[in-house]
Amino acid sequence: MKTVSNKHDELGKCFAQHLSAMTSDILPKQIDRLWQDIVTRYGEPQRAYHTLNHIEQLLVQFENIKHHLAEPHITALALYYHDVIYDPTRSDNELKSTEFATDALSPYLSTEQCQHIHALIMMTANHQLDTLVDNDKYNDAAYLLDMDLSILGAPWPTYKQYAKAIRQEYKHVADDSYRDGRTAVLQGLLAHPKLYLTDHYYDQLETQARDNIKRELTLLAAL
């Protein structure tokens, strides 16, 4: 069984590999400083689901689908940074995460690369792809969004733990308010013609995800 520090080390090595592949203009100590900033953010006490465990789960999936991506290194960096700022009391976490990522990476990456990462992270706010016209970028974004929502299609016990962790992150919200807000979010998801944008994820997870969401809605209605 991996210890937490070992898991963090592996994630850090993976982060270093992706960043190093995109620029030769960065030193190992600079990469380590960037990584430690990420570790600090994802270790904040208000997080129960949006932790480094979430990033690890996404990177495991990334390894399985990276051959489909036009810009795998950019997509991976977007995964690392997409929840780097997370305050459950605010509604601008994605924007703040893009600003954090741009500030961190702009000394080492091109303006275009930073803009691409910015666009990918911003799309995790509403899981819409309408801002992209380039086919390759569209495809990469679709995979990133599907990875981010893959927890919805997990086996029910895993999904139930996820739902419990989200409730913990919103422990400052009263039960009735949480029920109403969470119900609206879940019903909004169910209203999408497809939860998953790629055939890879749609075929594997769509049915389970919809079943899980309906099951959570039933639990919420009993609060």
Secondary structure, DSSP 8 states (H G I E B T S, - for coil): ---HHHHHHHHHHHHHHHHHHH-SS--HHHHHHHHHHHHHHHT-TT-SSSSHHHHHHHHHHHHHHGGG-SSHHHHHHHHHHTTSS--TT-S-HHHHHHHHHHHHHTTTS-HHHHHHHHHHHHHTTTT--TT---HHHHHHHHHHHHHHTGGGGS-HHHHHHHHHHHHHHTTTS-HHHHHHHHHHHHHHHHHSS-S-SSHHHHHHHHHHHHHHHHHHHHHHHT-
